[in-house]
Amino acid sequence: MSRAVEEIVKAIEESRAAGRVEETVDLFTSLDPPTALEVILRLGSSERRRILTSVPVDRLGNLLGVLTKLPDEVVYELASVKGVDDIAKMLSKLPVDEVADVLPKLPPRVRVDVLRVLPQELSSEVLRVIKYHPESVGGIMTTQ
């Protein structure tokens, strides 16, 4: 991990520990997607949950570009602290193939609920794509 990422992680942890929630949110949301991914992976689970809880869903844009790269347990944590409506809101901003990649990472119950909340057209396209094995030609292709 780069020294810059280590410094960002330390700054976020110190800011959050001192109770400076807005500063923590501003620091995290100012990160570009690749750096946000590295930082979120570096944080411990409880620290990650606290930060994800504090950041409003409309300010989590830096995670949108890397949502498919997040490990299953981080997506699970995100779903548990944000809830179905917020997860659906985030997913509705992604291309269909990326939504199809993220959905299997969600807990089964949340996955079903998210599909119900997503716009009907998006939900239908995702269900069509998700039926293919991820490594098959159908699973790799995009609907575009």
LUMKOLZA-768986 format. One record per residue (C-alpha): residue in one letter; x, y, z; residue number from 0. Coordinates in Angstrom, 2 decimals. Layout:
residues N
<rec r="a" u="X" v="Y" w="Z" k="NUM"/>
...
end
This chain:
residues 144
<rec r="m" u="0.00" v="0.00" w="0.00" k="0"/>
<rec r="s" u="1.28" v="3.43" w="-0.85" k="1"/>
<rec r="r" u="2.37" v="5.85" w="1.82" k="2"/>
<rec r="a" u="-0.31" v="8.32" w="0.73" k="3"/>
<rec r="v" u="-3.06" v="5.74" w="1.33" k="4"/>
<rec r="e" u="-1.60" v="4.93" w="4.75" k="5"/>
<rec r="e" u="-1.69" v="8.63" w="5.63" k="6"/>
<rec r="i" u="-5.29" v="8.98" w="4.44" k="7"/>
<rec r="v" u="-6.36" v="5.93" w="6.45" k="8"/>
<rec r="k" u="-4.65" v="7.33" w="9.54" k="9"/>
<rec r="a" u="-6.25" v="10.77" w="9.03" k="10"/>
<rec r="i" u="-9.71" v="9.21" w="8.60" k="11"/>
<rec r="e" u="-9.31" v="7.01" w="11.69" k="12"/>
<rec r="e" u="-8.07" v="9.94" w="13.81" k="13"/>
<rec r="s" u="-10.79" v="12.27" w="12.58" k="14"/>
<rec r="r" u="-13.52" v="9.72" w="13.24" k="15"/>
<rec r="a" u="-12.09" v="8.80" w="16.67" k="16"/>
<rec r="a" u="-12.11" v="12.48" w="17.63" k="17"/>
<rec r="g" u="-15.79" v="12.69" w="16.72" k="18"/>
<rec r="r" u="-15.26" v="15.01" w="13.76" k="19"/>
<rec r="v" u="-17.87" v="13.25" w="11.62" k="20"/>
<rec r="e" u="-18.23" v="15.94" w="8.94" k="21"/>
<rec r="e" u="-14.46" v="16.13" w="8.51" k="22"/>
<rec r="t" u="-14.31" v="12.34" w="8.16" k="23"/>
<rec r="v" u="-17.13" v="12.36" w="5.59" k="24"/>
<rec r="d" u="-15.48" v="15.19" w="3.62" k="25"/>
<rec r="l" u="-12.13" v="13.44" w="3.64" k="26"/>
<rec r="f" u="-13.52" v="10.11" w="2.48" k="27"/>
<rec r="t" u="-15.84" v="11.55" w="-0.17" k="28"/>
<rec r="s" u="-13.02" v="13.66" w="-1.65" k="29"/>
<rec r="l" u="-11.09" v="10.53" w="-2.64" k="30"/>
<rec r="d" u="-10.95" v="9.36" w="-6.24" k="31"/>
<rec r="p" u="-12.47" v="5.86" w="-6.80" k="32"/>
<rec r="p" u="-9.20" v="3.84" w="-6.84" k="33"/>
<rec r="t" u="-7.98" v="5.54" w="-3.65" k="34"/>
<rec r="a" u="-11.39" v="5.14" w="-2.00" k="35"/>
<rec r="l" u="-11.20" v="1.42" w="-2.79" k="36"/>
<rec r="e" u="-7.74" v="1.09" w="-1.24" k="37"/>
<rec r="v" u="-8.78" v="3.06" w="1.84" k="38"/>
<rec r="i" u="-12.03" v="1.14" w="2.39" k="39"/>
<rec r="l" u="-10.14" v="-2.16" w="2.10" k="40"/>
<rec r="r" u="-7.49" v="-0.99" w="4.55" k="41"/>
<rec r="l" u="-9.97" v="0.04" w="7.26" k="42"/>
<rec r="g" u="-11.15" v="-2.52" w="9.79" k="43"/>
<rec r="s" u="-14.72" v="-3.76" w="9.57" k="44"/>
<rec r="s" u="-16.06" v="-1.71" w="12.50" k="45"/>
<rec r="e" u="-14.31" v="1.45" w="11.28" k="46"/>
<rec r="r" u="-15.61" v="0.85" w="7.74" k="47"/>
<rec r="r" u="-19.17" v="0.43" w="9.05" k="48"/>
<rec r="r" u="-18.96" v="3.68" w="11.03" k="49"/>
<rec r="i" u="-17.76" v="5.61" w="8.01" k="50"/>
<rec r="l" u="-20.27" v="4.05" w="5.61" k="51"/>
<rec r="t" u="-23.03" v="4.84" w="8.09" k="52"/>
<rec r="s" u="-21.91" v="8.48" w="8.30" k="53"/>
<rec r="v" u="-21.59" v="9.13" w="4.56" k="54"/>
<rec r="p" u="-24.92" v="9.98" w="2.89" k="55"/>
<rec r="v" u="-25.64" v="7.72" w="-0.09" k="56"/>
<rec r="d" u="-25.63" v="10.67" w="-2.50" k="57"/>
<rec r="r" u="-22.01" v="11.35" w="-1.49" k="58"/>
<rec r="l" u="-20.79" v="7.79" w="-2.07" k="59"/>
<rec r="g" u="-20.09" v="8.45" w="-5.75" k="60"/>
<rec r="n" u="-16.44" v="7.55" w="-5.26" k="61"/>
<rec r="l" u="-17.48" v="3.97" w="-4.50" k="62"/>
<rec r="l" u="-19.77" v="3.64" w="-7.53" k="63"/>
<rec r="g" u="-16.88" v="3.18" w="-9.92" k="64"/>
<rec r="v" u="-15.35" v="0.45" w="-7.80" k="65"/>
<rec r="l" u="-18.45" v="-1.28" w="-6.43" k="66"/>
<rec r="t" u="-17.82" v="-4.39" w="-8.53" k="67"/>
<rec r="k" u="-14.25" v="-4.59" w="-7.18" k="68"/>
<rec r="l" u="-15.30" v="-4.56" w="-3.53" k="69"/>
<rec r="p" u="-15.07" v="-7.92" w="-1.78" k="70"/>
<rec r="d" u="-18.36" v="-9.62" w="-0.90" k="71"/>
<rec r="e" u="-18.00" v="-8.83" w="2.81" k="72"/>
<rec r="v" u="-17.60" v="-5.09" w="2.14" k="73"/>
<rec r="v" u="-20.67" v="-5.04" w="-0.13" k="74"/>
<rec r="y" u="-22.52" v="-6.94" w="2.61" k="75"/>
<rec r="e" u="-21.45" v="-4.31" w="5.17" k="76"/>
<rec r="l" u="-22.52" v="-1.53" w="2.82" k="77"/>
<rec r="a" u="-25.92" v="-3.18" w="2.39" k="78"/>
<rec r="s" u="-26.34" v="-3.68" w="6.13" k="79"/>
<rec r="v" u="-25.62" v="-0.05" w="7.01" k="80"/>
<rec r="k" u="-27.35" v="1.63" w="4.06" k="81"/>
<rec r="g" u="-30.42" v="-0.51" w="3.51" k="82"/>
<rec r="v" u="-32.34" v="-1.63" w="0.44" k="83"/>
<rec r="d" u="-33.49" v="1.78" w="-0.82" k="84"/>
<rec r="d" u="-30.02" v="3.31" w="-0.70" k="85"/>
<rec r="i" u="-28.39" v="0.29" w="-2.33" k="86"/>
<rec r="a" u="-31.02" v="0.38" w="-5.09" k="87"/>
<rec r="k" u="-30.36" v="4.10" w="-5.54" k="88"/>
<rec r="m" u="-26.63" v="3.43" w="-5.96" k="89"/>
<rec r="l" u="-27.14" v="0.48" w="-8.30" k="90"/>
<rec r="s" u="-29.58" v="2.38" w="-10.50" k="91"/>
<rec r="k" u="-26.68" v="4.67" w="-11.46" k="92"/>
<rec r="l" u="-24.58" v="1.77" w="-12.76" k="93"/>
<rec r="p" u="-24.65" v="-0.01" w="-16.12" k="94"/>
<rec r="v" u="-26.72" v="-3.21" w="-16.20" k="95"/>
<rec r="d" u="-23.70" v="-5.52" w="-16.38" k="96"/>
<rec r="e" u="-22.16" v="-3.93" w="-13.28" k="97"/>
<rec r="v" u="-25.45" v="-4.23" w="-11.37" k="98"/>
<rec r="a" u="-25.48" v="-7.92" w="-12.36" k="99"/>
<rec r="d" u="-21.94" v="-8.26" w="-10.95" k="100"/>
<rec r="v" u="-22.78" v="-6.56" w="-7.63" k="101"/>
<rec r="l" u="-26.14" v="-8.24" w="-6.91" k="102"/>
<rec r="p" u="-24.69" v="-11.70" w="-6.16" k="103"/>
<rec r="k" u="-22.48" v="-10.08" w="-3.51" k="104"/>
<rec r="l" u="-25.57" v="-8.95" w="-1.58" k="105"/>
<rec r="p" u="-27.28" v="-11.14" w="1.02" k="106"/>
<rec r="p" u="-30.07" v="-13.15" w="-0.70" k="107"/>
<rec r="r" u="-32.91" v="-11.35" w="1.06" k="108"/>
<rec r="v" u="-31.46" v="-7.93" w="0.25" k="109"/>
<rec r="r" u="-30.87" v="-8.99" w="-3.37" k="110"/>
<rec r="v" u="-34.57" v="-9.85" w="-3.81" k="111"/>
<rec r="d" u="-35.68" v="-6.62" w="-2.15" k="112"/>
<rec r="v" u="-33.27" v="-4.51" w="-4.24" k="113"/>
<rec r="l" u="-34.60" v="-6.08" w="-7.45" k="114"/>
<rec r="r" u="-38.11" v="-5.11" w="-6.37" k="115"/>
<rec r="v" u="-37.09" v="-1.50" w="-5.67" k="116"/>
<rec r="l" u="-35.03" v="-0.98" w="-8.85" k="117"/>
<rec r="p" u="-36.85" v="0.57" w="-11.80" k="118"/>
<rec r="q" u="-38.75" v="-2.19" w="-13.66" k="119"/>
<rec r="e" u="-36.78" v="-1.83" w="-16.90" k="120"/>
<rec r="l" u="-33.42" v="-2.06" w="-15.11" k="121"/>
<rec r="s" u="-34.57" v="-4.97" w="-12.97" k="122"/>
<rec r="s" u="-35.73" v="-6.89" w="-16.06" k="123"/>
<rec r="e" u="-32.43" v="-6.30" w="-17.89" k="124"/>
<rec r="v" u="-30.42" v="-7.33" w="-14.83" k="125"/>
<rec r="l" u="-32.41" v="-10.55" w="-14.45" k="126"/>
<rec r="r" u="-31.76" v="-11.34" w="-18.11" k="127"/>
<rec r="v" u="-27.99" v="-10.82" w="-17.71" k="128"/>
<rec r="i" u="-27.65" v="-12.47" w="-14.30" k="129"/>
<rec r="k" u="-28.90" v="-15.84" w="-15.53" k="130"/>
<rec r="y" u="-25.58" v="-16.39" w="-17.32" k="131"/>
<rec r="h" u="-22.57" v="-17.79" w="-15.46" k="132"/>
<rec r="p" u="-20.20" v="-14.83" w="-14.78" k="133"/>
<rec r="e" u="-17.34" v="-16.42" w="-16.76" k="134"/>
<rec r="s" u="-19.45" v="-17.40" w="-19.77" k="135"/>
<rec r="v" u="-19.74" v="-15.26" w="-22.89" k="136"/>
<rec r="g" u="-23.24" v="-14.23" w="-21.79" k="137"/>
<rec r="g" u="-21.95" v="-13.26" w="-18.35" k="138"/>
<rec r="i" u="-19.03" v="-11.23" w="-19.69" k="139"/>
<rec r="m" u="-20.89" v="-9.33" w="-22.41" k="140"/>
<rec r="t" u="-22.67" v="-6.06" w="-21.79" k="141"/>
<rec r="t" u="-26.20" v="-5.27" w="-22.86" k="142"/>
<rec r="q" u="-24.88" v="-2.30" w="-24.82" k="143"/>
end
